[in-house]
Amino acid sequence: MHGQYGNPMQPLVASINSSFWCNYALLQKYKDWPVFIANVPGIIFGLITFVTALH
């Protein structure tokens, strides 16, 4: 990327979206573990990307 910062909004919104899906999976009567497990990396990597995209 040659020192160019990216837009931090997209990874932030992606991590928020993943957190909503994790909450949805855990709030079900029968926990939806595959949805939860699939979205946990989205939260982690989205926040890491958000922090690195800040100026």
N, C-alpha and C positions, 0 to 999 in steps of 0.2 A: 504494500500500500504506500510505500515511500514516504512515511510520516504523515499521511493524510488521515485525519480522524473521520470515523464514520458517523452516521446518524444514530444517536443513542436511543431514540424513541422506539424504533422497531424491536430491538431486543428487550426493552423494558415491557412493552405491550405483550410480547411473546411470553415472558416470564409470568406476567399477570394472568394471561390466558391459561397457562399451564397450572397456575395455582388454583384458578377457578375449577379446572377439571379435577384436580386432586381433591378439592373440597367436595365436589359433586360425588366422586367415587367413595369418599369416606362417610358421607352423610346418608348413603343408601341403607335400607334395612339390611340387605346382604351386601357387604363391602365388595366393591368392584376393584379387586387388587390389580388386575392387568392394566386398567386405565390409570390407576394411581402410580404404579411402577413405571409405566411408559411416560408419564408426565413429570416425574421428579427430575430427571436430567434436564428437561426444558426449563425448569425454574433455576437450577444451578447454572447451566450454561448461559441462559438469558441474562442472569444478573452479572456473571463474569464479563460477558460481552458488553453489557451496559456500562459497567465501570471502566472497561478499557476504551470505550468509545467517547468518554467524557474528555473535554479539553482541559 
